[in-house]
Amino acid sequence: MKTAPSVNCITDSPRPVVEVPFSIPSGLHSHAQPLRLAVPLPIGCVSDSIRWEATGLDGALHEVQHRVLAKWPDGSAKWTLIDLRYSRTTASSLQEQLAMFDAEELGHAEGTKLSAVRGLLHAWEPARDVRYNERSSSATAPLIRQQGDAFVVDTGKRIFRIGRGSHVLESVTGDGQPWLDESGCRLVCLDEKGRLHLFQVDTIEVEDNGPVRASVALKGKLGKTGLRISARLSFFADSALCRVEFTVENPRCARHQGGYWDLGDPGSVLVQELALEMVASWSLNEQITWCEQPNSELQTTNADYFSLYQDSSGGENWHCRNHVNREGHVKQRFRGYIVKNGSLETAGLRANPTVAMLGHNRYIACAIEEFWQKGPSAIDLRGTQLRAATWPVHFDDLYELQGGEHNSRVVWLDFGDGQLNTLDHLSWVYNPAVPTVDANWIADSGAIPFMPNSLVKDGPQLASILDSAIVGPESFFAKREAIDEYGWRNYGDVWADHEAAFSVDSGTVISHYNNQYDLLYGMLIQFLKTEDARWWQLADPLARHLMNIDIYHTKEDKSAYNGGMFWHTAHYHNAATCSHRSYSKNMQGKAVSAPGGGPGNEHNYSAGLLLYHYLTGSVPARDAVVEMAEWVLAMDDGDQHILGWVSHDPTGLATCTRELSFQGPGRGASNSIMTLLNAWIASSNSLYLDKACEFIRRTIHPQDDVQQYELLDAENRWSYTVYLQAIVFFIELTRHATQYGAIRAYALESLLHYARWMTENERMYLDHAETLEYPTETWAAQDLRKGVVLLMAASLCPSDERQAIAEKGTWILDRAWSSLATFPSRSCTRPVAIVLQQCYLQQFFENSANVYSFQASRPAPQFAWTTRSSFVPQKLLVRRQLGSRSQIVTFTTRLFQPIFWRSKIRKSWLASRFRNR
């Protein structure tokens, strides 16, 4: 689709293959921090064996660590993850020394301006002579080595030992001195009855092992609680830092009795406390040192007990009904945090603390990411014991982890030596620098489909909407504050404020959006395009919320739910005690539709998670993409449905929209196709792509009678344009998979068949407002998708038709933007989510150069289409069959065949409900 970016080839040896421009926000912190940088690359540009270096760490070329996350079909690298280190002091001096660096303005969440240091990443072919070693000043040996059943990480500053058993870290040493006593560092839990449980490590896997960064993944049980733990420990060269990311998982299913998904469900697990605990090797603390905010006053005490506890967000709406527990009560006791220092007590609103205990010329310092945002949180010291509590016992309630729910937190530990007169060395944890590759490089690489060049300027109407999303009283930041979208379960999600317009509930409507229209993907595209950190500050927590809370991580429920994504909470009603799970028993008698809740095929978005994986290296994000695709496969598998005892036929649950009988173009089939495509890209497993092809053949045909679908029925059929966009993405994403040429041609002809119908028949939704239940701003936003679909189709159609289709698309887009601008509610969450999804596509397909390059992906036409076979979902088919006497006889005969029973018991939904219990 895109031509390869220009490369800067140099004849000296070793010869740079390509130079990638990148930037790092500077002026934040003086202490070095580990950084990760995602680098997209054009097809055929860089092989896996290429070495990387960065200009910009101390004025010289330095080797950096890289890992290929994705490859093009020819085996060349598509996404590479770069690890490097950065400090303000170094970067500031570089601006004076190197002409290739200059200061640029970057936005920040608080509106301040930060300079950005510009540099180059060099991919180069190693020379076969000694000059290679002269060019690299960093160590080339991996940091991890195996020692029996344990793994030892030697960073050059500290030696960390990780083994099986009940330790997260068995020991930390340096210069022959230990930092921890024999109990090491453990993850401990108090259950609802106060019984102690320890994390028992079952498996250890090395994920990264290079000269700059090492990562180890641990998995195991949390005692006898029924919970599981996944932990990732990261270590960094020439550093005493350890990053501990752990996820507590409830693999049970919810019972969702009556179709309601409230807190207090029998599948939940209740606990009093979850904390990372360690005891220092010295017998007596010489001093406890802390600061409550980065760069704030350093405070000290010699008291035997210290506690810094965040009870609520500290915001004006800290006691919001958003925080109700299983009994419908808000249990936060006070606004903000308290510090207990022996007998003294002080208070504040929002803490970003770093705490250290010192002894024998050594110290252990601790910081917890998103301390106040994902509270309750606490750092406690009693004697020489330190507890970093992500579910602290101080809270006036039990913590409830629902069936299929996860909770992830990150704790940073620094095992330092010498006297401690500042805690700035961990202050960056609360506002880390986020490096970015040049936006034009990203667009030109072709690694992100249809990514526009950053030189394309936003029109005034689009610019106004985008600005309002990140600045001011209607921004997503302000919406967080409005319903206090904070706490470990809520932080990252976005308030669905549009639901208040027609609500019958009193007060502020608490409604959660749960990533509808893949809001995450739209935010990430804006971050990459603009390099504005505010978009990252929205997208990053949203991605982690989605992975933990919005996806139903269980294998014990029915196949139509296991591993799926919960859709937004019910329209126009308070979420009450259903949290982020659609329907609450409190909605009985007033819900606008029948309960059932649960994950649904029409609300299934994984593209943002896949892009997040490429930008961060997040393994859980990649796993979630595959998990959601497995859900799609299982949902369609008739043998896993209760009716599988009668019929082997597909259920059709993955491809229906609005009602089971509609198996045509709609968002149900669209989201399933896109989810399968994303999993195929993430895993290279052709099973997912083959199923996507099956779904396309099932739901569209180049000779469809379009009129039969009544696509002008806006309330029921508006989402056919979502489907057509998925077809365009299918054509693009499979362009290098030559074995799928026939289905690509089939998809293209189907797209053009519908585009021709749209050109003749499509109209603006609000021109016929009488057909709409609620003629809101959302319909104006949805019209944008119609115009974009037509521009997409025009870019692929024969030249003699292109102008007519493109003109209709442009006409719709112009009217849609004008209409949207008339609504004061245009900054509500839903229309903004749709705009984010469509605006970059419009910018790409309005560029004639892009259209010309996209034409190259047009598959060769094929006209010998077979007649579309009629698909009948399993449920409807069984209903027909059991109306026939012969079919009843056939089924009764099968019941007496042993092979039939073995197969059904093995794959039945009943077996899945009781597995692992």
Order of alpha helices (4+ residues) and beta strands (2+ residues): beta-beta-beta-beta-beta-beta-alpha-beta-beta-alpha-beta-beta-beta-beta-beta-beta-beta-beta-beta-beta-beta-beta-beta-beta-beta-beta-beta-beta-beta-beta-beta-beta-beta-alpha-alpha-alpha-alpha-alpha-alpha-alpha-alpha-alpha-alpha-alpha-alpha-alpha-alpha-alpha-alpha-alpha-alpha-alpha-alpha
